[in-house]
Amino acid sequence: MSQRRVLVVEDERTIAESVAARLRAEGFAVDLAHDGPTAVARAQALHPDLVVLDVMLPGFDGLEVCRRLQADRPVPVLMLTARDDETDLLVGLAVGADDYLTKPFSMRELAARVHALLRRMDKLAGTANHQPAAITVGDLEINRAERRVRRAGVEAHLTPIEFDLLVHLASRPRTVLPRERLLAEVWGWSDASGTRTVDSHIKALRRKLGPDLIRTVHGVGYALEVPA
């Protein structure tokens, strides 16, 4: 397999170099950008397999970078944020980020998240041809081949990770899936340190598809209800 390429977008050069050094030690080819316009230009030229993206950037911010990247060519994005603010995190997820880390973070954790995101993408590519083309649960229609979702005939625009999470829940309607299982099977994580990631994506799905679609089972996880 050819070497995976990661684009690191971070205006604090000390952090950028530290992240790049760790990822190179993990076997990745790493390119750097330190502002929004350069990040978009390099992503378009280099076609990275994954982007590590800081929210606060000169030129234009990481949210706008993510929006432009996903409009040009879908790519996994791990977003870095200095604030543990739920609104910021939800906005990041809404524009196409797959995961996030709040500063300060350990390089070990960052490397683990990068590997997990790439494993998830590999798994999706390997299983795409073995899945049923469509799922219908009540008024919810999921077209896997086109990666499109409609509820009551109205199309909802989901990010890649939101779509994969919805498919996972819709494949087992009314079945309560623990957060830890969702992290393992959708994100590819081997530990349960990211349960807030699941919660944030569930909130995004409810906002786009209706609050009645996914039921919370407190202390356990989530289940997809059968809509009328």
C-alpha positions in Angstrom: 0.0 0.0 0.0 1.3 3.5 -0.8 2.2 5.9 2.0 -0.8 7.7 3.4 -0.7 11.5 3.1 -1.9 13.8 5.9 -2.3 17.6 5.6 -1.8 19.3 9.0 -3.3 22.8 9.1 -2.2 24.7 12.2 -1.1 28.3 12.6 0.9 27.7 15.8 4.1 26.4 14.2 5.4 24.7 17.2 2.2 22.6 17.5 2.2 22.0 13.7 5.8 20.7 13.7 5.1 18.5 16.7 2.0 17.0 15.1 3.9 16.5 11.8 6.9 14.8 13.6 4.6 12.4 15.4 2.6 11.5 12.2 5.8 11.0 10.2 7.0 8.7 13.0 3.8 6.7 12.5 4.6 6.3 8.8 2.6 9.1 7.1 3.7 11.6 4.5 2.9 14.9 6.1 2.4 18.4 4.5 1.8 21.6 6.4 -0.3 24.7 6.0 -0.6 27.6 8.4 -3.6 29.6 7.1 -7.0 29.0 5.6 -6.3 29.9 1.9 -3.1 27.8 1.8 -4.8 24.9 3.4 -7.5 24.8 0.7 -4.9 25.2 -2.1 -2.7 22.4 -0.8 -5.6 20.1 -0.3 -6.7 20.6 -3.8 -3.2 20.0 -5.2 -2.1 17.1 -2.9 -5.4 15.2 -2.4 -4.5 14.1 1.2 -6.0 11.0 2.7 -6.8 12.9 5.9 -6.7 16.5 7.2 -5.8 17.5 10.7 -7.4 21.0 10.9 -7.2 23.7 13.6 -10.4 25.8 14.0 -8.7 29.2 14.6 -6.7 30.2 11.5 -5.7 33.4 9.8 -7.2 34.1 6.3 -10.4 32.3 7.1 -11.1 29.8 9.9 -11.0 26.0 10.0 -14.8 25.8 9.6 -14.7 27.5 6.3 -11.7 25.4 5.2 -13.6 22.3 6.1 -16.7 23.5 4.2 -14.6 24.1 1.1 -12.7 20.9 1.3 -15.9 18.8 1.6 -17.5 20.6 -1.3 -14.5 19.9 -3.5 -13.7 16.3 -2.5 -14.9 14.5 0.6 -12.0 13.8 2.9 -11.8 12.7 6.6 -11.2 15.7 8.9 -9.9 15.6 12.5 -10.6 19.1 13.9 -8.6 20.7 16.6 -10.3 23.2 18.9 -8.9 25.3 21.7 -12.3 25.6 23.3 -14.5 22.7 24.6 -17.6 24.6 23.5 -20.5 22.4 22.3 -21.8 24.9 19.8 -18.4 25.2 18.1 -18.1 21.4 18.0 -21.6 20.9 16.5 -20.8 23.5 13.9 -17.6 21.7 13.0 -19.4 18.4 12.7 -22.1 20.1 10.6 -19.6 21.3 8.0 -18.1 17.9 7.5 -15.6 17.2 10.3 -15.5 13.5 11.3 -13.9 13.9 14.7 -12.4 16.5 17.0 -9.8 16.9 19.7 -9.8 19.7 22.3 -6.4 21.4 23.1 -4.3 20.5 24.9 -4.1 16.9 23.6 -1.5 14.2 23.7 0.3 13.2 20.5 -0.5 9.6 21.3 -4.2 10.4 21.3 -4.0 12.3 18.1 -2.2 9.5 16.3 -4.8 7.0 17.6 -7.6 9.1 16.2 -5.9 9.5 12.8 -5.4 5.7 12.5 -9.0 5.1 13.6 -10.4 7.4 11.0 -8.4 5.8 8.2 -9.4 2.3 9.4 -13.0 3.4 9.2 -12.6 4.7 5.6 -10.9 1.5 4.6 -13.7 -0.6 6.1 -16.3 1.4 4.3 -14.5 1.0 1.0 -14.2 -2.8 1.6 -17.8 -3.4 2.5 -19.6 -1.0 0.1 -20.3 -3.7 -2.5 -21.7 -6.2 0.1 -24.4 -3.9 1.6 -28.1 -3.7 0.5 -28.6 -0.7 -1.7 -31.3 0.9 0.4 -32.8 0.9 3.8 -36.4 2.0 4.5 -37.7 2.4 8.1 -41.1 4.0 8.2 -40.8 7.4 6.5 -37.0 7.3 6.6 -35.3 6.3 3.3 -31.5 5.7 3.1 -29.9 5.2 -0.3 -26.5 3.7 0.4 -25.3 3.7 -3.2 -25.9 7.4 -3.6 -25.3 8.2 0.2 -28.6 10.1 0.3 -31.2 10.3 3.0 -34.8 11.4 2.9 -37.4 11.7 5.6 -41.0 12.0 4.6 -39.7 12.8 1.1 -37.5 15.7 2.2 -33.8 15.2 1.6 -31.4 15.8 4.5 -27.8 16.6 3.9 -25.6 14.6 6.2 -21.8 14.6 6.7 -20.1 11.3 5.9 -19.8 10.2 9.6 -23.5 11.2 10.2 -24.6 9.0 7.3 -22.5 6.1 8.5 -23.9 6.4 12.1 -27.5 6.6 10.8 -27.0 3.5 8.6 -25.7 1.6 11.6 -28.7 2.5 13.7 -31.2 2.0 10.9 -29.8 -1.4 10.2 -31.0 -2.4 13.7 -34.2 -0.5 14.3 -35.4 -0.4 18.0 -32.2 -2.1 19.1 -30.3 -0.2 21.8 -26.7 0.2 20.8 -24.3 1.3 23.5 -22.0 4.3 22.9 -18.9 2.1 23.2 -20.2 -0.2 20.5 -21.0 2.7 18.2 -17.5 4.1 18.8 -15.9 0.7 17.9 -18.1 -0.1 14.9 -18.6 3.3 13.3 -15.5 5.2 14.3 -13.2 2.2 14.7 -12.1 3.2 18.2 -10.8 0.6 20.6 -11.6 2.5 23.8 -14.5 4.4 25.2 -12.8 7.8 25.6 -14.9 9.5 22.9 -18.5 9.1 24.0 -19.1 12.8 23.7 -18.3 12.4 20.0 -21.2 10.0 19.7 -23.5 12.4 21.6 -22.6 15.3 19.4 -23.3 13.4 16.2 -26.6 12.2 17.6 -27.6 15.8 18.3 -26.7 16.7 14.7 -28.8 13.9 13.3 -31.8 14.9 15.5 -31.4 18.5 14.3 -31.5 17.4 10.6 -34.0 14.5 10.8 -36.3 15.4 13.7 -36.0 14.9 17.5 -38.2 11.9 17.5 -36.1 9.6 15.3 -33.4 8.5 17.8 -34.2 7.5 21.4 -31.8 8.0 24.2 -31.5 5.1 26.7 -29.8 6.9 29.6 -26.7 5.2 30.8 -26.6 2.8 27.9 -26.8 4.3 24.3 -29.2 5.0 21.5 -31.9 3.3 19.4 -33.5 4.3 16.1 -37.3 4.5 16.5 -39.6 3.4 13.7 -41.1 6.6 12.3 -44.7 6.8 11.1 
